[in-house]
Amino acid sequence: MRPTFLKSPALPRTLISLLLCGAALGASVSAVAAPVKVGLALDISGPFAALGAEARDGFALGIKQLNGKLGGQDVEFVQADMAGSPDQAKQLVDRMIQRDKIDIFSGPIGSNVALAVGPTLFNAKVPYLSANAGPSQFAGAQCSPYFFGTAYQNDQFHEAAGKFAQDRAFKKIVLIAPNYPAGKDALGGFKRQFKGQVADELYTKLGQIDYAAELAQLRAAKPDSIYFFLPGAMGINFIKQFVGAGLSKDITLVTSGFSADEDVIGAVGEPMLGLFNTSHWAHDLDNAANKAFVAAFRKEYNGRYPSVYAAQAYDAILAMDAAVKQSGGNAQNRDAVVAALKKANYASTRGTFKYANNHFPIENFYLRVIGKDAQGKVTNKLINTVLTSYGDSYASKCAMK
Amino acid sequence: MSGILVLEQLLNGIGYGLMLFLLAAGLTLVFGIMDVLNLAHGSLFMAGAYVAAEAHTRTGSFAAAIVVAVLVTVVVALLIEVLLMRRLYKRDHLAQVLATFGVILVADDIVKMIWGPSPVMAPTPAALSGPVELMDGLPYPSYRLVVLAGGLLMALALYVLVNHTRIGMRVRAGASDRPMAELMGVRVGRIFNGVFLLGAALAALAGALMGPIVAVQVGMGEAILIPALVVLVIGGIGSVRGAFVAALLVGVVDTIGRAFVPMLLRATLPPATAADLGPLFAEVAMYALMVVVLIFRPSGLFSARA
């Protein structure tokens, strides 16, 4: 039987208003009626589709584990695909800011996209957690209090590889990258830490399919190691052809974690065994948060190992959760959220880390090698720490304290 | 620079050229003979690569994988032909470009639905995974020799088919003067269907053969379509012989641009200038060749319609 007072149409409304007043008067904890709005610009089509799909899975797992809440607050996730296109991303971010009035933003994979959407977000004072892209511009002169490179600064991966090559004392090394700004930055970063002889630097076409001409030059140059930065399909083409040419017997292949993650391993398989690569994270990194994450991820997605992109996205959700909680549950208080984010006080999958003055992490970088796990599956294995509590090279150019 | 390195680089250029030829041959047949610009040719290439990778992983036989890839792609092409292309034969090139561009978008999404957005593994047959010693001091990847042989065989087969068979004669007749050929009793419509399917089979073969040395992923067809179109333009639209010669030219010129020009620059210019100029030459070499050919032969080296 229904309670009789519900028959009066006016009563429930009065009751609700009364309750709302009570909440507003009584409590500072749950004072916010509106949910926290988080904008996620995903990359599930376009040039970064494979990486974007990994990131999406990482976000989804984090959101699921927190029951769709951040810091105990209800959250509305505004998600949309922007296909790796800076133009499309900019339109989307404009809409997220003006129509959806987002409080926090994350998502894009590519540095070019991050650079396109950054200024709009900074003007609107929306904290932007960049879970993958770490362009040098935002680390240096154009740094912003609202930007957090939650994962890494782009150059750090290459610097870590350079340090590894230096530690291994390779005598003669050849560097390969595509002929575009990120390619030059990559090789520049490598050389910042590697002091040995660079026999040659080969710049190839962006999107190159065939590497036979470069491989013939490598065979003639007889280096003891090669460092390559060839993102996406270019790296897959290069590794397949390198192994097919029989060069892997005499030359040690070194790369950044980008060209040696689970997505590339899935496409190349056993020929990748023995490839050295550097990253700020590994799925077998020994800390409680990471173990729990990897186990949950493999349970959720058919035993697949998470890639660094999934781990970073998951991490961004945890960072948001902690920041909303530590800012007193009020995501509209942007300064409080930024101050809380800056503390990086949460259980990150990479272990504890700090932010430098430019809001980029000071963290460890690890050496991984591609091998087989206990079940015979080809995957990355952590070897050792290459750089400890390592910051980026642009922090001094950032005016923030 | 040793003689062996020069020889190796020439071989590399020819190998790359033959890869391009496999794709450009189908494209030039469809464009030249049917006057249909089929941008979705790259999607058929992708279909061939994906189906071959899947079949190879399941059956363990590379030969079976190639056969399955060609058959499945031809069936897909038949569907595209019946549902779409037939309506486009008489329309202008813009309509054809728009419609077949639409096919690219749909094909990319279908592949993503079936195989996911990550690149898939296309294993090299175990027997061909290492290099062979061609001569002393010149090891060469044995799988590339297979691609080379595949390209050469296909060129020969197409040459015989188009120039020395009755069917080939009808194809050429339909291409040069369709109404006259029809009046002489050639069923040009049916011939065109056959040419479209042959083009699809060639694209699938190219995809299946190239899978083990390139990334098999969504959008792989678009990346290789551009050099293939350059080959088409240089060779002269509709000429298989032109496509063959142009593909080899593009392959060799591209390799020279990447391998020898940077070395020459380094020997003659200050290192910093050479480092800046070298990659630039490599990138434009293919297009510079196209410009030069078009200045002297505006309809390509061997235009079928000249």
Interface residues (C-beta under 8 A of the other chain):
Chain A: I44 S45 P47 A49 A50 G52 A53 E54 N179 E201 Y203 T204 K205 G207 I209 D210 A212 A213 E214 A216 Q217 R219 A220 G232 A233 M234 I236 N237 K240 Q241 V243 G244 A245 G246 D263 V264 G266 A267 V268 G269 P271
Chain B: S2 L5 E8 Q9 N12 G13 G15 Y16 M19 D109 K112 G116 P117 S118 P119 V120 M121 P123 T124 S129 G130 P131 P139 Y140 P141 Y143 R144 P212 I213 V214 A215 V216 Q217 V218 G219 M220 A223 I224 P227 D254 T255 R258 A259 A275 G278 P279 L280 A282 E283
